[in-house]
Amino acid sequence: MSAQPPVPTERGILQFLAICDSFYPPDAVQASIEQQRHWYDALCARFDRPLPPEMIFADGMLQRIPIRRYRPRKISTRTILLYLHGGGFVVGSLESHHAICAEIADFAGAELVSVDYRLAPEYRWPAQTDDGFTVSKHLLSANSKVVLIGDSAGANLAAGLALRARDEGLSGVVGQVLIYPALGGDLAAGSYIEMAAAPGLTTADVAYYREILQAPAGNEIAEPLQAASLAGLPPAFITVAHFDPLRDDGRHYAARLTAEGVEVWFREEPQMVHAWLRARHMSDGARDGFRAVCEAIRRFAAA
């Protein structure tokens, strides 16, 4: 008899998982890309929230790349927040993370730019990182300080952008905030084995997303854990979920950054699963985790 998959016990996150299961089947990656995106959009809409009071947002284009700018009622810093959404590089959009971005901008008192980067399989790697880098270079060239933020696949992109900015000698990236990041860890070791059947994301799902992206194995921008050196990167806040096959990616990246002289704040959410950001208004653990993320962003933006 096979062992039962590991699951959390917190009531709020279990309710969240039940809702997710009603919108997004566990074998979703077996469906067509169109169907996956339909399910994901419906799931995201289920967790929509009213935006903070007096939040202004506007869509635009930056060198052919769609973006959305958020401006909260109170601006306390000139630093720009750059957000890259999750979704396995296959699903997700400006809409999927709309309320999340607005709440972050409001808490930090900073303008936020969300990037609608190109998705796979229509666009394979490096289209996604190139779109993010185009936007980040534009913001940095305007003499802005920038905090790079992303969740899951978006955290992979944010970490890669920090490496690209360092390697090209671009200054102004004052922090990187990586939320349950996918960083190219070994699928046959650690949390990829222990949490292979975790709720919300399985190791098989991770393998599927890697295959569809078709990034070259060992490329340090696509797989930041493979980078020869992490020295000289901006300070990082990394948060992982215990019940997540990606957990050790964040753990190992935090350890390597620390060993190479980069200031790191690391947090592991003991009762959380992948994508817990969406549970921030119904789970105590997710609420606390989201506040920690927002506080880190505000701290970097004020630097």
Salt bridges, closest charged atoms under 4 A:
ASP59 OD1 - ARG68 NE 2.51
GLU95 OE2 - ARG68 NH2 2.59
GLU103 OE1 - ARG280 NE 2.84
GLU103 OE1 - HIS281 NE2 3.13
ASP106 OD1 - ARG73 NE 3.94
GLU111 OE2 - ARG69 NH1 2.81
GLU111 OE1 - ARG71 NH1 3.92
GLU122 OE2 - ARG37 NH1 2.76
ASP130 OD1 - ARG164 NH1 2.95
ASP131 OD1 - ARG64 NH1 3.20
ASP131 OD1 - ARG118 NH2 2.96
ASP151 OD1 - HIS97 NE2 3.13
ASP167 OD1 - ARG166 NE 2.91
GLU194 OE1 - ARG247 NH2 2.73
ASP244 OD2 - HIS274 ND1 2.76
ASP248 OD1 - ARG247 NE 3.32
ASP248 OD1 - ARG251 NH1 3.38
GLU260 OE2 - ARG256 NH2 2.82
GLU268 OE2 - HIS242 ND1 3.01
GLU268 OE1 - ARG251 NE 2.81
GLU269 OE2 - ARG267 NE 2.35
ASP284 OD1 - ARG287 NH1 2.79
GLU295 OE2 - ARG291 NE 3.00
